[in-house]
Amino acid sequence: MIVSSGTKKPNIHASAYVAPSATVSGDVTIDGRCTSLTSLSDFVASLEASSYFAKPVEIVDSTVDAATPTAPEVIRFSVKAKFVSPAN
């Protein structure tokens, strides 16, 4: 179930899967991948700079998948944030 508050409704990417038994509202956890810690830091800073997430946005987990001869090192991460209505 996707819960709206007033005129605010969660924006879920078209490629995301939301299980029928799930409820989407409030705090969010975002899982992702990047190729450098700098890009992870920039991502977190962008979330914090938006008016949609309260500070701090926390990095709750990160792991490094080693590079292979055909693929670069990949950093898998989870960040936790509290969704807030943007200030007018």
PDB file of N, CA, C and O in Angstrom:
ATOM      1  N   MET A   1       0.842  -1.164   0.000  1.00  0.00           N
ATOM      2  CA  MET A   1       0.000   0.000   0.000  1.00  0.00           C
ATOM      3  C   MET A   1       0.898   1.242   0.000  1.00  0.00           C
ATOM      4  O   MET A   1       1.892   1.297   0.724  1.00  0.00           O
ATOM      5  N   ILE A   2       0.550   2.203  -0.792  1.00  0.00           N
ATOM      6  CA  ILE A   2       1.277   3.462  -0.846  1.00  0.00           C
ATOM      7  C   ILE A   2       0.432   4.507  -0.129  1.00  0.00           C
ATOM      8  O   ILE A   2      -0.692   4.795  -0.541  1.00  0.00           O
ATOM      9  N   VAL A   3       0.980   5.076   0.949  1.00  0.00           N
ATOM     10  CA  VAL A   3       0.232   5.999   1.794  1.00  0.00           C
ATOM     11  C   VAL A   3       0.551   7.437   1.398  1.00  0.00           C
ATOM     12  O   VAL A   3       1.718   7.824   1.345  1.00  0.00           O
ATOM     13  N   SER A   4      -0.474   8.220   1.123  1.00  0.00           N
ATOM     14  CA  SER A   4      -0.328   9.644   0.815  1.00  0.00           C
ATOM     15  C   SER A   4      -0.670  10.459   2.045  1.00  0.00           C
ATOM     16  O   SER A   4      -1.414  10.017   2.920  1.00  0.00           O
ATOM     17  N   SER A   5      -0.110  11.663   2.093  1.00  0.00           N
ATOM     18  CA  SER A   5      -0.419  12.582   3.180  1.00  0.00           C
ATOM     19  C   SER A   5      -0.808  13.905   2.549  1.00  0.00           C
ATOM     20  O   SER A   5       0.039  14.631   2.030  1.00  0.00           O
ATOM     21  N   GLY A   6      -2.075  14.207   2.596  1.00  0.00           N
ATOM     22  CA  GLY A   6      -2.546  15.426   1.940  1.00  0.00           C
ATOM     23  C   GLY A   6      -2.317  15.317   0.442  1.00  0.00           C
ATOM     24  O   GLY A   6      -2.804  14.391  -0.205  1.00  0.00           O
ATOM     25  N   THR A   7      -1.572  16.269  -0.102  1.00  0.00           N
ATOM     26  CA  THR A   7      -1.271  16.244  -1.532  1.00  0.00           C
ATOM     27  C   THR A   7       0.053  15.532  -1.830  1.00  0.00           C
ATOM     28  O   THR A   7       0.442  15.410  -2.991  1.00  0.00           O
ATOM     29  N   LYS A   8       0.743  15.064  -0.788  1.00  0.00           N
ATOM     30  CA  LYS A   8       2.037  14.397  -0.956  1.00  0.00           C
ATOM     31  C   LYS A   8       1.841  12.905  -1.143  1.00  0.00           C
ATOM     32  O   LYS A   8       1.093  12.269  -0.401  1.00  0.00           O
ATOM     33  N   LYS A   9       2.517  12.350  -2.138  1.00  0.00           N
ATOM     34  CA  LYS A   9       2.454  10.927  -2.419  1.00  0.00           C
ATOM     35  C   LYS A   9       3.869  10.457  -2.741  1.00  0.00           C
ATOM     36  O   LYS A   9       4.595  11.155  -3.450  1.00  0.00           O
ATOM     37  N   PRO A  10       4.282   9.285  -2.236  1.00  0.00           N
ATOM     38  CA  PRO A  10       5.622   8.796  -2.564  1.00  0.00           C
ATOM     39  C   PRO A  10       5.821   8.682  -4.064  1.00  0.00           C
ATOM     40  O   PRO A  10       4.914   8.276  -4.790  1.00  0.00           O
ATOM     41  N   ASN A  11       7.010   9.041  -4.524  1.00  0.00           N
ATOM     42  CA  ASN A  11       7.373   8.937  -5.927  1.00  0.00           C
ATOM     43  C   ASN A  11       8.257   7.703  -6.066  1.00  0.00           C
ATOM     44  O   ASN A  11       9.393   7.694  -5.590  1.00  0.00           O
ATOM     45  N   ILE A  12       7.750   6.680  -6.704  1.00  0.00           N
ATOM     46  CA  ILE A  12       8.465   5.411  -6.807  1.00  0.00           C
ATOM     47  C   ILE A  12       8.902   5.225  -8.249  1.00  0.00           C
ATOM     48  O   ILE A  12       8.090   5.289  -9.172  1.00  0.00           O
ATOM     49  N   HIS A  13      10.192   4.996  -8.430  1.00  0.00           N
ATOM     50  CA  HIS A  13      10.759   4.836  -9.772  1.00  0.00           C
ATOM     51  C   HIS A  13      10.065   3.704 -10.514  1.00  0.00           C
ATOM     52  O   HIS A  13       9.689   2.701  -9.908  1.00  0.00           O
ATOM     53  N   ALA A  14       9.893   3.861 -11.817  1.00  0.00           N
ATOM     54  CA  ALA A  14       9.196   2.871 -12.632  1.00  0.00           C
ATOM     55  C   ALA A  14       9.863   1.497 -12.587  1.00  0.00           C
ATOM     56  O   ALA A  14       9.186   0.482 -12.746  1.00  0.00           O
ATOM     57  N   SER A  15      11.179   1.449 -12.372  1.00  0.00           N
ATOM     58  CA  SER A  15      11.871   0.159 -12.341  1.00  0.00           C
ATOM     59  C   SER A  15      11.852  -0.495 -10.961  1.00  0.00           C
ATOM     60  O   SER A  15      12.310  -1.628 -10.805  1.00  0.00           O
ATOM     61  N   ALA A  16      11.320   0.217  -9.950  1.00  0.00           N
ATOM     62  CA  ALA A  16      11.266  -0.335  -8.601  1.00  0.00           C
ATOM     63  C   ALA A  16      10.082  -1.281  -8.467  1.00  0.00           C
ATOM     64  O   ALA A  16       9.035  -1.082  -9.083  1.00  0.00           O
ATOM     65  N   TYR A  17      10.264  -2.305  -7.659  1.00  0.00           N
ATOM     66  CA  TYR A  17       9.178  -3.241  -7.369  1.00  0.00           C
ATOM     67  C   TYR A  17       8.723  -3.020  -5.937  1.00  0.00           C
ATOM     68  O   TYR A  17       9.534  -3.052  -5.011  1.00  0.00           O
ATOM     69  N   VAL A  18       7.440  -2.799  -5.755  1.00  0.00           N
ATOM     70  CA  VAL A  18       6.862  -2.660  -4.426  1.00  0.00           C
ATOM     71  C   VAL A  18       5.934  -3.854  -4.230  1.00  0.00           C
ATOM     72  O   VAL A  18       4.940  -4.008  -4.940  1.00  0.00           O
ATOM     73  N   ALA A  19       6.275  -4.691  -3.258  1.00  0.00           N
ATOM     74  CA  ALA A  19       5.468  -5.887  -2.992  1.00  0.00           C
ATOM     75  C   ALA A  19       4.047  -5.495  -2.616  1.00  0.00           C
ATOM     76  O   ALA A  19       3.840  -4.466  -1.972  1.00  0.00           O
ATOM     77  N   PRO A  20       3.078  -6.290  -3.006  1.00  0.00           N
ATOM     78  CA  PRO A  20       1.688  -5.972  -2.666  1.00  0.00           C
ATOM     79  C   PRO A  20       1.452  -5.824  -1.159  1.00  0.00           C
ATOM     80  O   PRO A  20       0.545  -5.102  -0.744  1.00  0.00           O
ATOM     81  N   SER A  21       2.252  -6.493  -0.350  1.00  0.00           N
ATOM     82  CA  SER A  21       2.079  -6.420   1.103  1.00  0.00           C
ATOM     83  C   SER A  21       2.852  -5.256   1.733  1.00  0.00           C
ATOM     84  O   SER A  21       2.766  -5.051   2.943  1.00  0.00           O
ATOM     85  N   ALA A  22       3.604  -4.493   0.935  1.00  0.00           N
ATOM     86  CA  ALA A  22       4.436  -3.404   1.455  1.00  0.00           C
ATOM     87  C   ALA A  22       3.617  -2.144   1.695  1.00  0.00           C
ATOM     88  O   ALA A  22       2.586  -1.925   1.058  1.00  0.00           O
ATOM     89  N   THR A  23       4.096  -1.314   2.628  1.00  0.00           N
ATOM     90  CA  THR A  23       3.530   0.006   2.854  1.00  0.00           C
ATOM     91  C   THR A  23       4.648   1.015   2.653  1.00  0.00           C
ATOM     92  O   THR A  23       5.710   0.885   3.261  1.00  0.00           O
ATOM     93  N   VAL A  24       4.428   2.013   1.817  1.00  0.00           N
ATOM     94  CA  VAL A  24       5.437   3.019   1.515  1.00  0.00           C
ATOM     95  C   VAL A  24       5.016   4.341   2.152  1.00  0.00           C
ATOM     96  O   VAL A  24       3.993   4.922   1.789  1.00  0.00           O
ATOM     97  N   SER A  25       5.831   4.811   3.119  1.00  0.00           N
ATOM     98  CA  SER A  25       5.529   6.053   3.822  1.00  0.00           C
ATOM     99  C   SER A  25       6.687   6.406   4.733  1.00  0.00           C
ATOM    100  O   SER A  25       7.399   5.505   5.177  1.00  0.00           O
ATOM    101  N   GLY A  26       6.907   7.691   5.033  1.00  0.00           N
ATOM    102  CA  GLY A  26       7.878   8.134   6.040  1.00  0.00           C
ATOM    103  C   GLY A  26       9.330   7.856   5.736  1.00  0.00           C
ATOM    104  O   GLY A  26       9.848   8.267   4.698  1.00  0.00           O
ATOM    105  N   ASP A  27      10.000   7.140   6.665  1.00  0.00           N
ATOM    106  CA  ASP A  27      11.421   6.864   6.517  1.00  0.00           C
ATOM    107  C   ASP A  27      11.669   5.936   5.333  1.00  0.00           C
ATOM    108  O   ASP A  27      10.879   5.035   5.051  1.00  0.00           O
ATOM    109  N   VAL A  28      12.764   6.173   4.661  1.00  0.00           N
ATOM    110  CA  VAL A  28      13.113   5.347   3.504  1.00  0.00           C
ATOM    111  C   VAL A  28      14.529   4.823   3.647  1.00  0.00           C
ATOM    112  O   VAL A  28      15.386   5.461   4.258  1.00  0.00           O
ATOM    113  N   THR A  29      14.759   3.657   3.077  1.00  0.00           N
ATOM    114  CA  THR A  29      16.100   3.107   2.942  1.00  0.00           C
ATOM    115  C   THR A  29      16.350   2.930   1.459  1.00  0.00           C
ATOM    116  O   THR A  29      15.541   2.335   0.746  1.00  0.00           O
ATOM    117  N   ILE A  30      17.469   3.448   1.004  1.00  0.00           N
ATOM    118  CA  ILE A  30      17.816   3.382  -0.406  1.00  0.00           C
ATOM    119  C   ILE A  30      19.048   2.506  -0.543  1.00  0.00           C
ATOM    120  O   ILE A  30      20.081   2.779   0.068  1.00  0.00           O
ATOM    121  N   ASP A  31      18.939   1.451  -1.347  1.00  0.00           N
ATOM    122  CA  ASP A  31      20.078   0.597  -1.652  1.00  0.00           C
ATOM    123  C   ASP A  31      20.594   0.984  -3.029  1.00  0.00           C
ATOM    124  O   ASP A  31      19.812   1.250  -3.940  1.00  0.00           O
ATOM    125  N   GLY A  32      21.911   1.014  -3.176  1.00  0.00           N
ATOM    126  CA  GLY A  32      22.476   1.387  -4.464  1.00  0.00           C
ATOM    127  C   GLY A  32      23.877   0.861  -4.654  1.00  0.00           C
ATOM    128  O   GLY A  32      24.433   0.165  -3.805  1.00  0.00           O
ATOM    129  N   ARG A  33      24.423   1.215  -5.792  1.00  0.00           N
ATOM    130  CA  ARG A  33      25.795   0.840  -6.135  1.00  0.00           C
ATOM    131  C   ARG A  33      26.483   2.038  -6.769  1.00  0.00           C
ATOM    132  O   ARG A  33      25.852   2.838  -7.460  1.00  0.00           O
ATOM    133  N   CYS A  34      27.771   2.149  -6.529  1.00  0.00           N
ATOM    134  CA  CYS A  34      28.568   3.203  -7.150  1.00  0.00           C
ATOM    135  C   CYS A  34      29.996   2.683  -7.312  1.00  0.00           C
ATOM    136  O   CYS A  34      30.329   1.599  -6.835  1.00  0.00           O
ATOM    137  N   THR A  35      30.828   3.460  -7.984  1.00  0.00           N
ATOM    138  CA  THR A  35      32.199   3.016  -8.237  1.00  0.00           C
ATOM    139  C   THR A  35      33.241   3.774  -7.436  1.00  0.00           C
ATOM    140  O   THR A  35      34.437   3.519  -7.576  1.00  0.00           O
ATOM    141  N   SER A  36      32.794   4.721  -6.582  1.00  0.00           N
ATOM    142  CA  SER A  36      33.765   5.422  -5.741  1.00  0.00           C
ATOM    143  C   SER A  36      33.083   5.946  -4.485  1.00  0.00           C
ATOM    144  O   SER A  36      31.878   6.199  -4.480  1.00  0.00           O
ATOM    145  N   LEU A  37      33.861   6.106  -3.425  1.00  0.00           N
ATOM    146  CA  LEU A  37      33.319   6.682  -2.199  1.00  0.00           C
ATOM    147  C   LEU A  37      32.935   8.139  -2.405  1.00  0.00           C
ATOM    148  O   LEU A  37      32.036   8.651  -1.738  1.00  0.00           O
ATOM    149  N   THR A  38      33.615   8.804  -3.327  1.00  0.00           N
ATOM    150  CA  THR A  38      33.273  10.190  -3.634  1.00  0.00           C
ATOM    151  C   THR A  38      31.858  10.276  -4.196  1.00  0.00           C
ATOM    152  O   THR A  38      31.094  11.168  -3.825  1.00  0.00           O
ATOM    153  N   SER A  39      31.509   9.355  -5.087  1.00  0.00           N
ATOM    154  CA  SER A  39      30.154   9.401  -5.650  1.00  0.00           C
ATOM    155  C   SER A  39      29.110   9.059  -4.593  1.00  0.00           C
ATOM    156  O   SER A  39      28.006   9.604  -4.629  1.00  0.00           O
ATOM    157  N   LEU A  40      29.427   8.177  -3.659  1.00  0.00           N
ATOM    158  CA  LEU A  40      28.509   7.892  -2.557  1.00  0.00           C
ATOM    159  C   LEU A  40      28.322   9.136  -1.689  1.00  0.00           C
ATOM    160  O   LEU A  40      27.198   9.473  -1.316  1.00  0.00           O
ATOM    161  N   SER A  41      29.414   9.810  -1.372  1.00  0.00           N
ATOM    162  CA  SER A  41      29.351  11.040  -0.587  1.00  0.00           C
ATOM    163  C   SER A  41      28.536  12.111  -1.315  1.00  0.00           C
ATOM    164  O   SER A  41      27.728  12.803  -0.695  1.00  0.00           O
ATOM    165  N   ASP A  42      28.742  12.247  -2.610  1.00  0.00           N
ATOM    166  CA  ASP A  42      27.980  13.218  -3.409  1.00  0.00           C
ATOM    167  C   ASP A  42      26.490  12.880  -3.413  1.00  0.00           C
ATOM    168  O   ASP A  42      25.650  13.777  -3.350  1.00  0.00           O
ATOM    169  N   PHE A  43      26.162  11.596  -3.488  1.00  0.00           N
ATOM    170  CA  PHE A  43      24.762  11.163  -3.473  1.00  0.00           C
ATOM    171  C   PHE A  43      24.095  11.557  -2.160  1.00  0.00           C
ATOM    172  O   PHE A  43      22.998  12.116  -2.154  1.00  0.00           O
ATOM    173  N   VAL A  44      24.768  11.260  -1.046  1.00  0.00           N
ATOM    174  CA  VAL A  44      24.233  11.605   0.271  1.00  0.00           C
ATOM    175  C   VAL A  44      24.077  13.125   0.398  1.00  0.00           C
ATOM    176  O   VAL A  44      23.065  13.609   0.904  1.00  0.00           O
ATOM    177  N   ALA A  45      25.079  13.869  -0.062  1.00  0.00           N
ATOM    178  CA  ALA A  45      25.009  15.329  -0.006  1.00  0.00           C
ATOM    179  C   ALA A  45      23.843  15.859  -0.842  1.00  0.00           C
ATOM    180  O   ALA A  45      23.181  16.819  -0.445  1.00  0.00           O
ATOM    181  N   SER A  46      23.591  15.245  -1.984  1.00  0.00           N
ATOM    182  CA  SER A  46      22.468  15.671  -2.828  1.00  0.00           C
ATOM    183  C   SER A  46      21.128  15.414  -2.144  1.00  0.00           C
ATOM    184  O   SER A  46      20.219  16.241  -2.216  1.00  0.00           O
ATOM    185  N   LEU A  47      21.011  14.255  -1.477  1.00  0.00           N
ATOM    186  CA  LEU A  47      19.773  13.982  -0.734  1.00  0.00           C
ATOM    187  C   LEU A  47      19.579  15.002   0.370  1.00  0.00           C
ATOM    188  O   LEU A  47      18.476  15.514   0.560  1.00  0.00           O
ATOM    189  N   GLU A  48      20.653  15.302   1.107  1.00  0.00           N
ATOM    190  CA  GLU A  48      20.561  16.278   2.194  1.00  0.00           C
ATOM    191  C   GLU A  48      20.267  17.683   1.685  1.00  0.00           C
ATOM    192  O   GLU A  48      19.570  18.449   2.350  1.00  0.00           O
ATOM    193  N   ALA A  49      20.789  18.026   0.517  1.00  0.00           N
ATOM    194  CA  ALA A  49      20.579  19.370  -0.038  1.00  0.00           C
ATOM    195  C   ALA A  49      19.169  19.546  -0.604  1.00  0.00           C
ATOM    196  O   ALA A  49      18.671  20.666  -0.721  1.00  0.00           O
ATOM    197  N   SER A  50      18.538  18.433  -0.950  1.00  0.00           N
ATOM    198  CA  SER A  50      17.155  18.541  -1.439  1.00  0.00           C
ATOM    199  C   SER A  50      16.264  18.914  -0.262  1.00  0.00           C
ATOM    200  O   SER A  50      16.667  18.774   0.893  1.00  0.00           O
ATOM    201  N   SER A  51      15.094  19.372  -0.540  1.00  0.00           N
ATOM    202  CA  SER A  51      14.181  19.702   0.553  1.00  0.00           C
ATOM    203  C   SER A  51      13.276  18.519   0.888  1.00  0.00           C
ATOM    204  O   SER A  51      12.291  18.675   1.610  1.00  0.00           O
ATOM    205  N   TYR A  52      13.605  17.344   0.368  1.00  0.00           N
ATOM    206  CA  TYR A  52      12.756  16.178   0.567  1.00  0.00           C
ATOM    207  C   TYR A  52      13.212  15.239   1.688  1.00  0.00           C
ATOM    208  O   TYR A  52      12.458  14.353   2.090  1.00  0.00           O
ATOM    209  N   PHE A  53      14.434  15.422   2.196  1.00  0.00           N
ATOM    210  CA  PHE A  53      14.946  14.541   3.236  1.00  0.00           C
ATOM    211  C   PHE A  53      15.532  15.364   4.374  1.00  0.00           C
ATOM    212  O   PHE A  53      16.267  16.325   4.146  1.00  0.00           O
ATOM    213  N   ALA A  54      15.199  14.976   5.603  1.00  0.00           N
ATOM    214  CA  ALA A  54      15.727  15.655   6.785  1.00  0.00           C
ATOM    215  C   ALA A  54      17.179  15.224   7.004  1.00  0.00           C
ATOM    216  O   ALA A  54      17.546  14.083   6.724  1.00  0.00           O
ATOM    217  N   LYS A  55      17.996  16.148   7.506  1.00  0.00           N
ATOM    218  CA  LYS A  55      19.373  15.806   7.850  1.00  0.00           C
ATOM    219  C   LYS A  55      19.393  15.132   9.207  1.00  0.00           C
ATOM    220  O   LYS A  55      18.578  15.498  10.053  1.00  0.00           O
ATOM    221  N   PRO A  56      20.246  14.195   9.468  1.00  0.00           N
ATOM    222  CA  PRO A  56      21.242  13.654   8.549  1.00  0.00           C
ATOM    223  C   PRO A  56      20.686  12.480   7.749  1.00  0.00           C
ATOM    224  O   PRO A  56      19.808  11.757   8.218  1.00  0.00           O
ATOM    225  N   VAL A  57      21.204  12.302   6.547  1.00  0.00           N
ATOM    226  CA  VAL A  57      20.990  11.083   5.776  1.00  0.00           C
ATOM    227  C   VAL A  57      22.129  10.162   6.183  1.00  0.00           C
ATOM    228  O   VAL A  57      23.296  10.528   6.048  1.00  0.00           O
ATOM    229  N   GLU A  58      21.810   8.978   6.677  1.00  0.00           N
ATOM    230  CA  GLU A  58      22.821   8.081   7.229  1.00  0.00           C
ATOM    231  C   GLU A  58      23.223   6.988   6.248  1.00  0.00           C
ATOM    232  O   GLU A  58      22.369   6.386   5.598  1.00  0.00           O
ATOM    233  N   ILE A  59      24.518   6.735   6.144  1.00  0.00           N
ATOM    234  CA  ILE A  59      25.003   5.551   5.430  1.00  0.00           C
ATOM    235  C   ILE A  59      24.976   4.438   6.464  1.00  0.00           C
ATOM    236  O   ILE A  59      25.746   4.470   7.424  1.00  0.00           O
ATOM    237  N   VAL A  60      24.097   3.452   6.285  1.00  0.00           N
ATOM    238  CA  VAL A  60      23.939   2.404   7.290  1.00  0.00           C
ATOM    239  C   VAL A  60      24.726   1.147   6.955  1.00  0.00           C
ATOM    240  O   VAL A  60      24.958   0.310   7.826  1.00  0.00           O
ATOM    241  N   ASP A  61      25.138   1.007   5.698  1.00  0.00           N
ATOM    242  CA  ASP A  61      25.913  -0.171   5.311  1.00  0.00           C
ATOM    243  C   ASP A  61      26.649   0.124   4.010  1.00  0.00           C
ATOM    244  O   ASP A  61      26.139   0.823   3.134  1.00  0.00           O
ATOM    245  N   SER A  62      27.840  -0.414   3.901  1.00  0.00           N
ATOM    246  CA  SER A  62      28.563  -0.353   2.623  1.00  0.00           C
ATOM    247  C   SER A  62      29.532  -1.522   2.564  1.00  0.00           C
ATOM    248  O   SER A  62      30.164  -1.881   3.558  1.00  0.00           O
ATOM    249  N   THR A  63      29.634  -2.102   1.389  1.00  0.00           N
ATOM    250  CA  THR A  63      30.577  -3.189   1.144  1.00  0.00           C
ATOM    251  C   THR A  63      31.204  -2.972  -0.218  1.00  0.00           C
ATOM    252  O   THR A  63      30.614  -2.346  -1.099  1.00  0.00           O
ATOM    253  N   VAL A  64      32.412  -3.501  -0.376  1.00  0.00           N
ATOM    254  CA  VAL A  64      33.133  -3.342  -1.639  1.00  0.00           C
ATOM    255  C   VAL A  64      33.217  -4.692  -2.329  1.00  0.00           C
ATOM    256  O   VAL A  64      33.699  -5.668  -1.755  1.00  0.00           O
ATOM    257  N   ASP A  65      32.739  -4.739  -3.578  1.00  0.00           N
ATOM    258  CA  ASP A  65      32.930  -5.911  -4.424  1.00  0.00           C
ATOM    259  C   ASP A  65      34.217  -5.669  -5.206  1.00  0.00           C
ATOM    260  O   ASP A  65      34.340  -4.675  -5.922  1.00  0.00           O
ATOM    261  N   ALA A  66      35.157  -6.567  -5.067  1.00  0.00           N
ATOM    262  CA  ALA A  66      36.474  -6.401  -5.693  1.00  0.00           C
ATOM    263  C   ALA A  66      36.365  -6.318  -7.215  1.00  0.00           C
ATOM    264  O   ALA A  66      35.473  -6.899  -7.833  1.00  0.00           O
ATOM    265  N   ALA A  67      37.289  -5.590  -7.779  1.00  0.00           N
ATOM    266  CA  ALA A  67      37.368  -5.475  -9.233  1.00  0.00           C
ATOM    267  C   ALA A  67      37.737  -6.825  -9.839  1.00  0.00           C
ATOM    268  O   ALA A  67      38.404  -7.649  -9.213  1.00  0.00           O
ATOM    269  N   THR A  68      37.288  -7.025 -11.063  1.00  0.00           N
ATOM    270  CA  THR A  68      37.663  -8.212 -11.832  1.00  0.00           C
ATOM    271  C   THR A  68      38.341  -7.735 -13.105  1.00  0.00           C
ATOM    272  O   THR A  68      38.355  -6.533 -13.371  1.00  0.00           O
ATOM    273  N   PRO A  69      38.899  -8.632 -13.893  1.00  0.00           N
ATOM    274  CA  PRO A  69      39.523  -8.182 -15.139  1.00  0.00           C
ATOM    275  C   PRO A  69      38.558  -7.470 -16.090  1.00  0.00           C
ATOM    276  O   PRO A  69      38.989  -6.692 -16.941  1.00  0.00           O
ATOM    277  N   THR A  70      37.251  -7.731 -15.949  1.00  0.00           N
ATOM    278  CA  THR A  70      36.281  -7.119 -16.869  1.00  0.00           C
ATOM    279  C   THR A  70      35.339  -6.120 -16.208  1.00  0.00           C
ATOM    280  O   THR A  70      34.496  -5.530 -16.884  1.00  0.00           O
ATOM    281  N   ALA A  71      35.470  -5.919 -14.878  1.00  0.00           N
ATOM    282  CA  ALA A  71      34.553  -5.005 -14.188  1.00  0.00           C
ATOM    283  C   ALA A  71      35.302  -4.234 -13.108  1.00  0.00           C
ATOM    284  O   ALA A  71      36.199  -4.777 -12.462  1.00  0.00           O
ATOM    285  N   PRO A  72      34.936  -2.972 -12.912  1.00  0.00           N
ATOM    286  CA  PRO A  72      35.597  -2.172 -11.868  1.00  0.00           C
ATOM    287  C   PRO A  72      35.102  -2.557 -10.473  1.00  0.00           C
ATOM    288  O   PRO A  72      34.113  -3.275 -10.327  1.00  0.00           O
ATOM    289  N   GLU A  73      35.800  -2.073  -9.468  1.00  0.00           N
ATOM    290  CA  GLU A  73      35.359  -2.227  -8.083  1.00  0.00           C
ATOM    291  C   GLU A  73      33.989  -1.558  -7.929  1.00  0.00           C
ATOM    292  O   GLU A  73      33.763  -0.475  -8.469  1.00  0.00           O
ATOM    293  N   VAL A  74      33.092  -2.193  -7.204  1.00  0.00           N
ATOM    294  CA  VAL A  74      31.752  -1.648  -7.000  1.00  0.00           C
ATOM    295  C   VAL A  74      31.480  -1.558  -5.505  1.00  0.00           C
ATOM    296  O   VAL A  74      31.743  -2.498  -4.755  1.00  0.00           O
ATOM    297  N   ILE A  75      30.955  -0.427  -5.086  1.00  0.00           N
ATOM    298  CA  ILE A  75      30.575  -0.213  -3.692  1.00  0.00           C
ATOM    299  C   ILE A  75      29.060  -0.333  -3.606  1.00  0.00           C
ATOM    300  O   ILE A  75      28.323   0.429  -4.233  1.00  0.00           O
ATOM    301  N   ARG A  76      28.611  -1.304  -2.819  1.00  0.00           N
ATOM    302  CA  ARG A  76      27.172  -1.466  -2.567  1.00  0.00           C
ATOM    303  C   ARG A  76      26.870  -0.756  -1.256  1.00  0.00           C
ATOM    304  O   ARG A  76      27.628  -0.871  -0.293  1.00  0.00           O
ATOM    305  N   PHE A  77      25.759  -0.019  -1.219  1.00  0.00           N
ATOM    306  CA  PHE A  77      25.472   0.766  -0.015  1.00  0.00           C
ATOM    307  C   PHE A  77      23.984   0.801   0.290  1.00  0.00           C
ATOM    308  O   PHE A  77      23.143   0.534  -0.568  1.00  0.00           O
ATOM    309  N   SER A  78      23.685   1.138   1.535  1.00  0.00           N
ATOM    310  CA  SER A  78      22.325   1.435   1.984  1.00  0.00           C
ATOM    311  C   SER A  78      22.385   2.746   2.742  1.00  0.00           C
ATOM    312  O   SER A  78      23.248   2.944   3.598  1.00  0.00           O
ATOM    313  N   VAL A  79      21.467   3.633   2.424  1.00  0.00           N
ATOM    314  CA  VAL A  79      21.349   4.883   3.175  1.00  0.00           C
ATOM    315  C   VAL A  79      19.939   4.976   3.732  1.00  0.00           C
ATOM    316  O   VAL A  79      18.982   4.504   3.118  1.00  0.00           O
ATOM    317  N   LYS A  80      19.825   5.588   4.898  1.00  0.00           N
ATOM    318  CA  LYS A  80      18.536   5.745   5.562  1.00  0.00           C
ATOM    319  C   LYS A  80      18.254   7.233   5.692  1.00  0.00           C
ATOM    320  O   LYS A  80      19.128   8.015   6.067  1.00  0.00           O
ATOM    321  N   ALA A  81      17.023   7.612   5.378  1.00  0.00           N
ATOM    322  CA  ALA A  81      16.649   9.017   5.436  1.00  0.00           C
ATOM    323  C   ALA A  81      15.193   9.143   5.846  1.00  0.00           C
ATOM    324  O   ALA A  81      14.404   8.215   5.666  1.00  0.00           O
ATOM    325  N   LYS A  82      14.845  10.286   6.394  1.00  0.00           N
ATOM    326  CA  LYS A  82      13.457  10.582   6.741  1.00  0.00           C
ATOM    327  C   LYS A  82      12.890  11.510   5.685  1.00  0.00           C
ATOM    328  O   LYS A  82      13.381  12.621   5.488  1.00  0.00           O
ATOM    329  N   PHE A  83      11.853  11.043   5.007  1.00  0.00           N
ATOM    330  CA  PHE A  83      11.186  11.847   3.999  1.00  0.00           C
ATOM    331  C   PHE A  83      10.365  12.925   4.674  1.00  0.00           C
ATOM    332  O   PHE A  83       9.607  12.640   5.602  1.00  0.00           O
ATOM    333  N   VAL A  84      10.505  14.172   4.217  1.00  0.00           N
ATOM    334  CA  VAL A  84       9.743  15.290   4.761  1.00  0.00           C
ATOM    335  C   VAL A  84       9.128  16.089   3.616  1.00  0.00           C
ATOM    336  O   VAL A  84       9.619  16.056   2.488  1.00  0.00           O
ATOM    337  N   SER A  85       8.065  16.795   3.915  1.00  0.00           N
ATOM    338  CA  SER A  85       7.469  17.673   2.922  1.00  0.00           C
ATOM    339  C   SER A  85       8.402  18.843   2.684  1.00  0.00           C
ATOM    340  O   SER A  85       8.926  19.416   3.639  1.00  0.00           O
ATOM    341  N   PRO A  86       8.622  19.212   1.420  1.00  0.00           N
ATOM    342  CA  PRO A  86       9.517  20.332   1.144  1.00  0.00           C
ATOM    343  C   PRO A  86       8.996  21.636   1.719  1.00  0.00           C
ATOM    344  O   PRO A  86       7.790  21.875   1.767  1.00  0.00           O
ATOM    345  N   ALA A  87       9.932  22.481   2.157  1.00  0.00           N
ATOM    346  CA  ALA A  87       9.555  23.806   2.664  1.00  0.00           C
ATOM    347  C   ALA A  87       9.097  24.674   1.504  1.00  0.00           C
ATOM    348  O   ALA A  87       9.657  24.607   0.410  1.00  0.00           O
ATOM    349  N   ASN A  88       8.097  25.473   1.742  1.00  0.00           N
ATOM    350  CA  ASN A  88       7.592  26.359   0.667  1.00  0.00           C
ATOM    351  C   ASN A  88       8.338  27.643   0.625  1.00  0.00           C
ATOM    352  O   ASN A  88       8.048  28.499  -0.212  1.00  0.00           O
TER     353      ASN A  88
END
